[in-house]
Amino acid sequence: MKAIRIHKFGGPEVLQLEKIDPPRPSPGEVLLKIQAAGVNPIDAKIREGQFPLIGQSQLPIILGRDVCGAIEAINGSAANLAAGDMIFALLDWHLGGYAQYALVAASLCSKRPPTLDVEHAAAVPLAALTAWQGIFTHGKLKAGQTVLIHGGSGGVGHFAIQLAKHFGAHVIATASKANITFVSSLGAHTVIDYQKSNFEEIGKEVDVVFDLVGGETQKRSWTVLKPGGILVSTLGKPDEKTANSLGVRCAGFMAEPNREQLDNIAALIATGKVVVTVSKIFELKQAGEAHRALGNDHPRGKLSLSV
């Protein structure tokens, strides 16, 4: 099969299109014939050697964590799944989606929303599960509460806005001037141009801050939280001493595969309550170009690879 692998860490040029043997499913696994794969910032971090769970000794590896395709074979029995089913899934860390085939635990396979083509479906799992787990699992966001989402136009942010709005939260989001209209169209009640305004002066008494930016933006976010509020970040756990001194909470996390949550997201997509934005689609052999676009263009929503 064809696959994009890295043999060393570095820039987009280390992404190599190669021919390797397809994997064989172990009991409880599905062999998926991939039709599209999502491109995520974590892929770039792994490629650069900036991800602590993957070191030089584990190379070469195939990048890519979220995929959409047809089930080629199932090793063993799998409830509600059959060969030919179109599914999408978030892969475990040791599996790669930039390839023609991948292995997926049968327990993690969700049916593709029928309203989406494969490139849009492949853009969903990692970003949407990160959004769901950030604001609901860790943030415990409830209807009537206020959430501030930093980076509202990106892959995770554009899902987080829609999910929070759907479940009855008041949504404040930050974005660049070029993305104000886009973020507003997703349902944010207030959109702050972070290049023009200080979000601390607009977003106050917030229950949950969902930080997808880090750095100074994260440090400045403590002041907008109400007592007992929480700062949730995908970029490492915020400083717990600071949280305790201010009477608030904090959490850092990485998204984990979860079929039930992905099924819930799929249902919202199928009924039009959540839309998926893919700003550009690349061919598998253009994975390097996709990574350059990811780093340089700050795309709206997601990028996908057509396999």
N, C-alpha and C positions, 0 to 999 in steps of 0.2 A: 504494500500500500504506500501511498505518498503521505508524508508527514513533514511538518516544520519542527526541526529540533535545534537545540543549542548544545554545543560542545564546550563552550567557554562563555563566561559572562562578558557583557559589553553592550555596545549600541545596537541599533536595528540590523546592522550588517552581520551580526552573529546568527541571525535566523537563517537556517539552511533548509531548503527543500530536498528531501531525501526519499529513497525507496527502502522500506524496511518490511519485515514480516508483520502481518496483522496479528493482533493479540487473540488469545483463546480464552473464552469465558470459563471461570471456575464455577462451582455450584453456587446458585443464587445470583449469578451475574448475567447480564444481557450484552450481547455483541451488537453494537449500534453502528449502522452505516450512516455516517455523519453527512448531512447536507449543508449545514452552516454552523459556524462557531462564533461566539461573542468575543470581542476584544475589550479587555479591561485594564485599568491602571495597575492592578496587581501583576498582570502578565509582564508589564514593563519592569516592575520592581524585581521580579524573579530573573528576568533577562539581564538586569544590571548587577545581580548578585546582592541586592538590598533586602532580600526576604530571608529571615532567620531560619526558616524551616527547610530551606534547600541550599546546600552547599556544593562545593566543587566535586566532592566525592560522589554525588548523586547524578552528575552529568554523564552522558547526554540525557536530556529530557525533552518531551514534547510539551509545549506550552498550551494554555487554554483550559478554562474550567467550565464554561457553559456551552451547551451544544443542543442541536435539534437534528433529528434524523429518524430513519425507519429501523425498527428492530429486525436484525438479520437472523439472530438465533438466541434462544434462551437455554441456559444450562439448568435443568430442573424445572419445577413448576413455579409459576408466578401468577398470582391472582389478578384477573382483569387485564392481563397482557398477553399478546400473541404476536407471532412473526408478522411483520408488515405494519404494525401499529406505528403511528407517528408520535414520537414523544420528545419532550425536552427535559433537561436535567442539569443540575449542578454536580460536576464531577468531584471526587475526592482528590486530594493534593497529588497523589502519586500517579494520577491518570492525566492524559492530555487530549485536548479537543481540537488542536490544529492538525487534523489528520482525517483520513478517509474512514477510519474505523476507531472505535474506542470501547472500553468496557465500562458498564454502569451497573451498580447494584440494582437489582430488580425492585428493591424496596424504595428506591429514590427516583423511579421513572414516573413522570406525570404526562398525561395526554396533552399534546399540543393544542392550544386554543384554536378552534377551527377558523376563527376570523383572521389569523395571522399567517403570513407566508413564513418559510423556514428561516429567512434571515432576520425577521423581526422576532420570531419565537426564540431564536438562539441568543438574542440580546437581553432576554428577560431574567434567567435564573439567578445569576450572581448578584446583579444590581438590585433586582426586586426583593430578593431574600435579605440582602443587606439592609435595604430600607425597612422591610417588615420587622426584622429582628432588632434593628436599631431603635425604632420609635415605639414598638409594641412590647417585644420581649424584654428589652433592657430599659427603655424609657418609660414603660407602663403608661403610655399616653392614653387618655380617655376622652370621650366626647365632652365637649365644653371646655377642655383645657387648651392652652396655647403652646404651640411649638414654633421654635425658630430654626429654620433649616439653612445652613451655610452651604453654598454651592448648588443652588436650586435648579440650574440648567443642565447639570451633568447626568450621567447614567443613573447613579443612586438617587440623586436629588430629585430628578423629575418623577421618579416613582414615589419617593417619600411624600412629596407634596400631594399627589393624587390620593395616596392611601390615607394620609392624615385627614384630608378634606372629606373623603368618603365616609370615614368613621366619626365625623362630627367635631373635629378639632378646629380651632382657629389657627390658620397657617400664616406665618411670616417667613419670607425667604429672601436671601441675598442673591444678587446676580449682577453681572456687568450691564452697562447701558444697552449693549446690543441684544441682550437676552431678556430685557424687562417684559416686553410684550409676550414672548414665549412663556415665561414663567407665570405671568398672569393668566394666560390661557389654560394652564394646568390646574388652576383653581386656587392659587395663593390669594389670600385676602389682602395682604400687604406685601409689596415687593420693594426692597431697598437696593438702590444702586450703590454698591459698596465703594465704587470709585468716586462718588460724589458726597455721600452722606455717611455719618457714623451710625452704625446700627444700634449702638447703645442708647442713642437719643430717641430712637423710634420704637424699638422692641423692648418693652419693660414688663416686669412681673410675668416672666415666661416660666411655664412648668417644665418644658423639655427643650434643651438646645441639642440639635443633632449636627455635630461638627464633621464636615467632610473636607475641611480645608487645613486645619491645624495651625501651628505657628502662632503669630500674634493674634490672629482671629480667634483662636481658641482661648488665649490668655484674656482677651478682652470680653469674652463671653460670660465669665463668672458674674459680672455685675448685673446682667439682665435677668438672672434667675431669681424667682421668688423663694422665700424660705422653704426648704424641703424639696426644691426643684432638683433636676438632674442634668448634667452635661454628659452626653454620650458621644463617643468619638470612634471612628474607624481607623484612627491614626495613632493608636497607642492609648493607654489609660491616662487620662488627665491627672494632675497632681492631687493626691488624696488629702494631703495636709492643707492645701488651699481650700478644698471642698469643706473639710471639717471646720476650718476657721470661719467660714462664711455661712455655715449651717445648711449646706446643700450637699448633693451627692454627685458621684461621677462613675462612669463605666467606660471601659474600652473593650472592643470585641472584634472578632473576625467572623464573617458569616459561615454558617454550617449548612450542609444539605439538609433539607426538611421537606419531605413529600407532601405532608398535610398542608403546610404553609404555601407551597408552590401550587397545589391544587386550588387553594382558596384564591390565590392571585390569578390563576388561569380562569377561574369562574368570573372574576371581576373584569378581566380583559375580554372574555367572550361576550359579556353583556354590555360592553362599551363603557363601563365605569372607570376603567384605567386604559389609557392609550400608551402605545410603545413608540418612542421616537428613535429612529436610526438615521443618523445624518449622512452616512456613506457606507457603501458595501464594496469590499475588495475581494479579489480572487485569492485562493489559498496561497498561490505563489507570490502574492503581493503583501504577505504578512509584514515584511519590513516597511513597506510604504504605510501600512495601517498603523504601525507603531510610531512612525515619524509623525503622522497626522495626530495621533493620540497625544504626543508630547508637545507638538507645536501649535495645533489649531484649536485646542480646547473645544472639542465638538459638542454640540447639543445632543443630549441623550447618549446614544451608543454608536459604536462602529461594529460591523460584522464582517466575517469572512464567508464567502460562498465556496463550498467545497465541491 
